[in-house]
Each structure stands twice: as structure tokens, then as C-alpha cells.
Amino acid sequence: MKKTACGNPNSAYHPTLDHIRPLSAGGCDVPENIIICHRDTNEEKADHFPHWKANGAHYHARRVKGSRVEYEIIED
């Protein structure tokens, strides 16, 4: 992703920050819980957790062993 795309709503990348575990579901604002993703993917995932569908695929988040805030995203 090009650095100039960040914060630019007219970019073809439409980058946004997404909380893997949403704040509404007890997630927190730490780097381990945040990913950069396309705006449309972020909207499709919304506040779904730990299972969601985006881009025509099913995903789930699994907590990384030994961590309270880091998740691994797995495609089902």
C-alpha cells in the first residue's frame, strides 16, 4: 500500500483501520488489535466478532496464545 493512500478517501486503496475485536465487543486500541484494510472490507466486517464474512469468504479470529489482545485471523 502506498503511504500517500493513507487518509485519502479518493485513493483506490481506501485504507482504513479496523479493530479485529471491536471496541463494542471489549476490544482495545492497541496495535495488536488493529489492522489496515480496505474501507469496503471494514464496513462489511462491521462489529462482527469472532466470526464474520467479508470479500466472499468466512473468517474467524483466534486469540494468540499467551496474549490478551492479539488475534490471528483465519479463513474458514
N, C-alpha and C positions, 0 to 999 in steps of 0.2 A: 504494500500500500504506500502510496506517495505521501510524504509528510504534509504537502500542501493540501491534501484532501481532507485532513482533519479540521473539523469545524466549518467546512464548506458545504452547505446544503446543495449546491449545484454540481458537486463532484459526482462523477459516475460511480464512485465507490460508496457514497453516502455513509461514511463511517459513524458509528455511534458506540457508546459504552453501554454494556449490558451487565447487569448483576446476574451471575449464574443462579445463586439463591437470592431471589428478590428481597428487597428491604421489607416488603409487606409480608414475607414469609419468614422473617427473622434473620435475613442476610445482613451483611455489614459492608461498609465502604472500605475494603482493604484490597490491595492489588490481586491477592489470590482469588477473590470472588468476582473479579471484573474481567471481561473480555471485550475486545473490539470486534464488532460485527456490522454487517450491512443493516441499514435502517429498516428495511422490509423484514429481515430476519428477526430483528429485535422486536418489532411490532407483532409479528406472528407468534413469537415465543411468549411475549407479554409477561404475565406473572405466573406462568405455569412452572411448576417445580414439584418433584424431581423428574417428572416425565413431561415431554412436550413434543409437538410436531412442528417442523419448520423445513422449508425448501423441499417439501415432499418426502421427508424422511422422519423417522421417530428417533428420539434421543432420550437419554436419562443421565442424571448427574449422580455420581458416586463420590462420597467423601474420600479424600486421600487419607490412607491410614496414618494415624499419628497427628493429624491436623484437625482443627475445629472449624476452619474457614476455607480450606482449599478443596476444590472439586475437580474430578476428572469427568469429561463429557464423553459419553459412549453412544455410538449409533447402534440402534437396535436392528 
